[in-house]
Amino acid sequence: MIDCPSKESLIELLSGRDDSALAEEVELHLETCGICQQRVVVLAGEIEPRYLLSLRRGEQTSLDGSLANVIDEPSDAFLRQLQQNGPPTVETLTDDDSIGVLEFAQVNRSWPPGYEMLEEIGHGGTSTVFKARRLDDGAIVAIKRLTIGPSSPMIDKQRAFRGSESLTQLKHRNIVALYDRFEYHGSYYGVLEYLEGGGLDRRSRGNPWDPVRAARLIRELAVAVQFIHDHGVIHRDLKPANILLTSDDVPKIADFGLSRSFASASDITDVDAVLGTPAFMSPEQAMGKSAEAGPATDIYALGAIFYELLTGRPPFLAPSRLETMEQVIRDTPVPPSQRIEGIPPRLDSICLRCLSKDAAQRYESADKLASDLAEFLNETTTSNAAVLSKKGTHARFAVGRRTILYASALLLVLVVSACVAWAVLASIRSAKAEAELVHVESSLYTARMKLAEQALERGDASEARDWLALCTPKPGRPDLRTLRWHELVERAMETKR
């Protein structure tokens, strides 16, 4: 399979030339690359139709001077509109569009080769995150594009790569994996593990968790934070939005953009800079004492996340960023059990210790926090097991006599299900391949219809008939022609140049 084909190769395919050596390979690529399928449509409005016609007839063999100029970098506004409205069609590719052909072509040209952009899944002040497909193996990944340009201060450029530098040395089941990082067309990209569960913030805000479930998740995160600290790194921006979940709710820490090394003599940020998210930053961060941030800063953030899981809200929350920071510095947090009934006193104590104003009064390490939570969970499990044991003694004899019958029935169901599954899988694979081929044919049909319309607008009926003829389906393939095609045929037959 080739990389994304050049604009020249797509133009030859669009022109209908059958003697192109790469035509078959390009068609195979189009079956799996959504961006290139969209590029075919865009090219119909970007290249002079008469030139394409001469290329197809063999009257011209060079593309010199035929390509439109495009801007290297698309705007973030356009990328967001692209994801909301989908790729352009014949109806939307007009010269009057505020987001038109040229800007769509910018996306195709500036998007890193080897990846197919699927959709935008996140957008922040300095970055945009896309769901994408890696073309060499089909794996789904997350691609983070930093919006830092050549004119940005050097301090921002250092921050851009600091997070990825931290991730390269941190391999842990509860830390988002970094697969690759690079600079392309003036933008910085990181290729990350894609997690289907989304951010923890979608599950925590306004939705108190069961205390045992919350304790279990924070214990797992505390183990990961200890691993981070053991490698000499402080995260400094732990919050629910930076905790991503797998499809089976395994938490993973992300976004190391504000992290720094213990050994760093000085931070690349200003010494008095306020770093972090107010509702989850420690008092020392809120006071702008970035140089004092250490492991205890991350432990405070774990406590704030724990508080939100238990109560459905962070410990401090005010209408403005400044007011929230003032609460973080000045106020004592309300115990979780006073906001939500049923929270065990032990968890109250663990959470509030993490949120101590004095860093020295917090847990001395994330490992100690994890140990306290593990002890609570073990006590809870032992207590529940004792209750279940009494109930189980009475039920054991009744269950035993039904076991053989249930096992036999289950075996029969599994055998039948396996046979059905094989048949369904074969059908799904066939249907998927057909759907991809139809998608490619649809892209070419849309582009050629656009060219036919342009020819008619210029009064060139002969050229329009040529493009409309290319829309005729091949033997055995579905007919994509609509009433619009028949209308254009009638116009082409009636119009004289």
N, C-alpha and C positions, 0 to 999 in steps of 0.2 A: 504494500500500500504506500503511495507517495504522500509527501507532505501536502499542505494546501497548495493547489496548482497556481501558477502565475496568472495574472490578468490576461495575458496573451492566450494561454491555453483555454481559459473559459470563453474568450471571445471566439476562438475557433470552434468550440463546441456549440456556442450559441448560433454561429453562422450556418451550421448544418453541414460543414465540410466533412466528408466521409474518409478523406485520405490522410487525416491527421494520425500520426503514429501513436500519440498519447491519448487519443479520443476514448478508447475503451478503459484505460487506466483512470482517466479523469472521471468518467461516468461511475466507476466503482467507488472512487473517493467521494463523489457527491452523495452516494447512498448513505454514508455515515457522518457527513459533515454538514450540519445545519447552517453554519455561517456561509459556506460556499454555495449552498442552495439559494441563500438570500442574495449573495453576490451576483448570481446569474441574473436575478430580477433587476438588480441595481444597474448592471451594465447595459441593459436595454435602454435606459435613459441617459447613459453617460457617453455612449459611442455613436457616431454618425451612422444612421441606418443604411445610407447608400454605400458607405464604406464596407459594412458587413456584407451587403449583398454582392459587391464586387469580389470580396474575399471568398464567399461561398462559390461563386461562378469561376473562380480561378483567375480572375482578371487582375488580382493583386495578391501578393504573397507576403508583404511586409506590413508591420503595424506602425511604422515610423510616423510620428506626428498625429496619430489617431487617438491617443489616450488623453482623457481629460485630466487636468491637474486636480489633485486632492490635498487637503490639509492633513498633516500627519496625525494630529491628536484630536479625537472627538471630545465634545463637551460632556461633563457628567450629567447635565440636564438631558442631553440627547440619549445617553445610555439608560437613564431612568425611564424616559418616555418609550424607548424601544422595548424595554421589558414589560411596560404596562400595556402597550398597544400592539405588540407583536411586530413581525417584519413587514416592510412596506409591500403593497400590492399594486396592481395596475391603477386602481382607483386612488391610492394615496400618493403615488409618485408623480406629483405635479410641481411645476415650477414655482407655484405660489406658496407651497408648504414652508412653514418656518423651520421645520425639520425635514429636509429633502434628500435628494439623491446623493449629493456630494458628501453630506455629513454621514449618511449611512455607510458610504464607501470608506469613510475615515475609520469606522469601527473595524471593518474587515481588514484594513491595511494595518492598523495599530495593534490589533489583538495578537498576542504571542502565538507563533506557529506551534503546531503540535497539540493544541487544545481547542475544543469546541465550546464556546460560551453557551450555556443553557438558560440561565436567568440570574438576575441580581437578587441576592438574599440578604444584603445588609449594606447600610450606608452611614458613614459617620463624617466628622468634620475633616479628617485627613485621609480617609480611605473608603474604598468601595469593595465589597466582597461579592464574588460571583460563584455560582455553582457551574462547574464545567466538566467536560469529559476529556480525559487524556486519550489521544487518538491511538497511541501505540499499543495500548492494552485495554482500552475501553473503560478504565477505572473512573469513577466519579470523584472529583476532588473539589476543594474550595480554593479559589484564587483571589488573593487580596492585592488590590492595586492601590498604591499610595499616591495621593494627589500632590506630590512634591515635585515641582518643576525645576529647571536649571537655575532660575533666579531666586530660589528659596535659600534662606540662610543655611550656612554649613551646619549649624546646630540641629536643624530639622533633618538634614540628610543623615547625620549621625544617628539620630533617633530612629530613622526609617529602617536602618539595618541592625540596630542594637537588639530589637526584639527577636529577629531571626537568628542573630548570633547566639543569643541565649538558648533558643530552641535547638540549635544544632548539637548542643552538648547535653540536652535533657531528653533522654529516652525512657519513658515511663508510661504505664498503661493509663494513667490519669492525667497525662499531658498531651495536648494536641500535637500530632506528628507533623514535622516540616519535611516535605519531600524535595523541594528545590527553591532557590531564590535567584533572581537575576534582574538586570536592568534591560528594558526594551523600549526603543523609541522615546527615550526620555522619562519613562515611568518605571517605578520600582514594583516588582511583583514577588509574591511569595505563594508557593503552591503547598497547600495544607491538606490535612486529613479532613474529609467532609463528614459531618455528623448529622444524622437525620433528625435527632431529637430537638435541635435548636438550642436556644439559650435558656439557662435556669430562670432568668427573669420572667419568662413567659409562664412559668409554673409557680412562681413564688409570690409575686406581688398581688395582694388582696386574696390570697388563697392559702391559709395556714395548713401546714402539713401535719400528719400524725407525728407526735414527738419522737417515737422510736425510729420511724423512717428518716426524719430530719437528722437525728443523731448518727444514724448509719452513714448518711451521705457526708456529713461534716467530718466524721472520723476518716473516711476514705480520702477526702480532700486534705486533711491534716497530714496524712502519711505522704501524699504527693508534695505538699509544701515543705515538709521536712527534707524530702529528696532534693528539692530545689535549693534549700538552704545549705544542704551538705555539699552542693556543687558551687557554693559561693555566690549565689544569686538571690536577690530580693525582688519580689514581683512588684509591689507597691501599687497595684491597681486591681486587686482581687475584688470582684463584685459579681452578682448573679449574671449579668450580661456577658461576663468573661468566663463563665463556667458553661461549657457546652455539653450536651447529653447525647449518648448514642441511642440507637433505637430501643435498647433494653435498659435505658436510664443509667448507664455508667457515666459518671461525671469526668470531664476532662478540662484542665485549666488551659486557657488561651490568652492571646494578646499580651506579649511581654514588652510592649513598646515603652513602658515606663520603668522597666526593670533596671537594676544596676548591680555591679559586682561589689562584694564586701571589700575587696582589695583596692577598689578604685580610690585613688587619692582625692579626686574631685569629680563631681558629677558634671555631665555636659550641660545640665540645666543650671539656671541661676541658683545660687545658694539659698536665696530666700523665696524661690518659686513655690507656688501652691500646686502640688501634683496629685491627681487622683479624682475620684468622684465623691462629692461632699458627703452623701449619705453613708458611704462606706470607708471614708478616709479616717485615719487615726488623728488624735488631737495634735500630735507633733506635725503631721502633714498640714492640717488645717491652719496651724500657726506659721506655716511657711518654713519650717525647720527641716528641709529636705536632707541636710547633711546628717541629721540624727536618726533618719529612718533606718531601721534594722529588722531583724527577724520578728521583733515584737510588733512591728507595723503590719506585717502580714497576718499575725495572730489576731490582732484587733479586727482586721477585715473578715477573717473567718468567723469571729464572734458576731459581727454585724450581719453576715450572710445567715448564720444560724438563727439570729433574732428574727430576720424576715421569714425564714422557713417556719419558725414556731408561731409567729403572730400575723403574718401576711403583710408586714410593713417593716421598714428599717427602724433602728432604734431612735434615729433623729430625722425628722422630715419637716421642712418649712417651705413657704412659698418661693423663696429665692435661694440661690446658691450661698450668698453671704450669710443669710439668717441660719441656714442649715449648719454652716461651718461654725457659727457662733454657738449653736446648741452643742455641737460636738466638743467644743473647747470648754464650755461652761456648765452644761446641764448633766445631771445624773440620769441614766436611762431607767425607765420604768421597768420593773421585773416582768419578764414575759408572762408569768403566771397571773399577773394582774390585768393583763390584756386578754388572755385566753384561758378559760378554765381547763383544768385537767393536765396542765403541764407539770411533770414531776419536779419536786424541789431540787433534786440533784442536777437536773438540766438547767434550772434557773441559775444555780450557783456556777456551773461551768460556763454558761453564756456570759454572765455578768463579769466573771473573772477575766475573760477575754477582752471585755470592754472597759477595763480599768483605765482611768485617765493617765495614771503613772505607768509607763511602760514596764518598770521593774516589778509592778504588782501583777502583771499578766503572766501567763504560762511562760516558763523559761525557754520552752521550745515547742514546736508544733508536735513533736513526738510525745511530749507529756500530755498535751491536749488529746491526742489520739488515744493514749493509754487510759485516760479518765473516761472517755466515751466508750472505749471497748469494755471497760469494767462495768459501766452502767448497762450496756447491751447484754453482757454475759449474765448479769443479775436478772435482767428482765427475761432473758431466754430460759434461765433455770426456773424462775417462778412460773412461767407459762408452761414449761415442760411438766412440772409437778401436777398442775391442774389437769393437763391433758392425759397424764398417766392414769389418774383415777378413773376418768371417763373411758379410757381405752381398755381397761381391765374388764369392764362390763360388756363392752361391745365386741371383744376379740373372738369369743366363741361363736357368736352369730355370724360374723364375717367369714370365718374359716370355711363353713359349709358351702358358701356361695362362691368361693374363690375359683374352684375348678371350672364351674359353669361359665363364669364371667371371662376367664382366661381363654376358654375355647371360642367363645363368641368374638372376643377381641381379635384372636388370630385370624378367624375367617374374614372379619372386616378389613384387616390389614392386607391380606392377600388380594381381595377384590379391589381395594383402594389403589394398590400398587399397579395393577393392570390398567385401571382407568387413568391413573396419573401418566403412565407412559404414552397412552394414546392422546391425552390432552396436550402433553408437552410437544409432541410431534406436530400437532395441529397449530399450536401457538407459534412455533418456530417458522413454519411455512407462512402463516399470516403476517408475521413481523417482516419477513423478507419482502413479501408482496407490498406491504404498506410503505416500506422504504423506497421501493421502485416507483410506486405511484407518486410519492412525494417529489422525487426527481423529475418525473414526467410533468407534474403539475407546475414546477418551477420554470421549466423550459417553455411550457404552453403559455404561462402568464407573461413571460418576457417577449415571446414572439407576437402575442396579441398586442402588446404595447407598441412594438415596432410597426405592426400593421396599421394601428391607429395613427401613429405619427406620419406614416407614408400617405394615408388618406388626407390628413390635415394639410399636407403639402400639395395635394392633388395628384400624387403619383400612384395611380390605381394599379399599374403593372407591378410595382414593387410590393404594394399591399397584398396583391394576389399571391405573390411568391411566399411572403411570410405566412399567410393564411393556409397555404398548401402544406407548409411544414407542420401545422397544427393537426393534420390528419393522423389518426392513430396508426401505429404499425399493426400488422396482422396478429391477432390474439391478445392485443392490449386494449384496455378500457378506453372508450371514447370520452374525452374530457371536454369536448366542444359544447358550448352552451348556446342559448338563444342569441347572445351577444356576437358569437362567431358568425352565425347565419346573417345577422344584420350587417356585419362588416363585409361579408361576401357579396351581399346585394349591393351595397354602396360601391364596392370595388368594380362590380360588373357594370354599374350605371355611370360611374364617373369616368370622364375622359380627361386625360392630362392636357 
